Amino acid sequence: MNTIKTINRENHPCFNFGARNKFGRIHLPIAPKCNIQCNFCNRKYSCVNESRPGVTSAVLSPAQAIVYFDMIMEKIPNISVMGIAGPGDAFANVEETLETIHRVREKYPFMLFCLSTNGLNILPYFDELIEFGLTHLTITVSAVKKEIGAKIYAWVSDNGRTYYGEEAAELLIGRQLEAVKAFSKAGIVVKVNFILLPGINDQHAEEVAREVSEAGANIFNCMPVYPVEGTPFANIREPKGIEVFKIREKCSKYIKQMTHCQRCRADAAGLLKDDNSEKTQDLLSVALAVSADLVT
């Protein structure tokens, strides 16, 4: 897309600290399925007062997502970036993801375009994403050693087969690092989210930061785990602020750190500080009432 060259990439509020109070983002919740199961994740629960990845008050079709997008743009005109961040993984929902991107690009050619993914299944769609004008990519990498990854991931599903333990972790980690290398080499701004899990990967953070930096990642986001009911890590201790600060300080030797993450919902809209979606619940409901196969 020729218009991509004219887009100011500095206007992404998540990747650029200076943009966080000026520009907003919208996450379109069109991807409910996931191809991995993390031991800290439960996508079944949604509360408007809860701010964390994997939470949404509705799952929209691509057509409904555009209706919702249009209404949000009328209410919040300083939206600079469209993102897809679940509530599952964008590339476990490939058809919905690509159709949504296509619809948004046709209507909003100058919008920044951002994806959040676990990285398992993104590379087969590399050419299409570059053509669609992907500008920013977030890949969650919480381990680069299979023995640590095996403690974090319950299973990984790929091409009709389910993997467990170290085999699952090794497959996922390899795909993640390949994706970081490929997209960063193509000029995409790549952020790595690292979920900090006390007693699991807290002593592993520097190694992850170093490896993803060597692979080409631009920014590193150390996110404290949010213990969620109904998961194997429901009783894990949430890291204190000082612990997160110290990890970021150590990792900053290798890669730029993100320090203003709000652990956004999959249906977030507006400024980062406005991640609570109470203001947008009515708009989601209106969009959800529209026929799912509406042609826009």
Sequence and secondary structure as in RCSB ss.txt:
>XXXX:A:sequence
MNTIKTINRENHPCFNFGARNKFGRIHLPIAPKCNIQCNFCNRKYSCVNESRPGVTSAVLSPAQAIVYFDMIMEK
IPNISVMGIAGPGDAFANVEETLETIHRVREKYPFMLFCLSTNGLNILPYFDELIEFGLTHLTITVSAVKKEIGA
KIYAWVSDNGRTYYGEEAAELLIGRQLEAVKAFSKAGIVVKVNFILLPGINDQHAEEVAREVSEAGANIFNCMPV
YPVEGTPFANIREPKGIEVFKIREKCSKYIKQMTHCQRCRADAAGLLKDDNSEKTQDLLSVALAVSADLVT
>XXXX:A:secstr
 GGGGGS GGG TTT GGGTTT EEEE   B   SEEETT   S   TT   TT  S    HHHHHHHHHHHHHH
 TTEEEEEE  BS GGGSHHHHHHHHHHHHHH TTSEEEEEE SSS GGGHHHHHHHT  EEEEE   SSHHHHH
HHEEEEEETTEEE HHHHHHHHHHHHHHHHHHHHHTT EEEEEEEE TTTTTTTHHHHHHHHHHHT  EEEEEE 
   TTSTTTTS    HHHHHHHHHHHTTTSEE        TT EESGGG  GGGGHHHHHHHHHS TT   
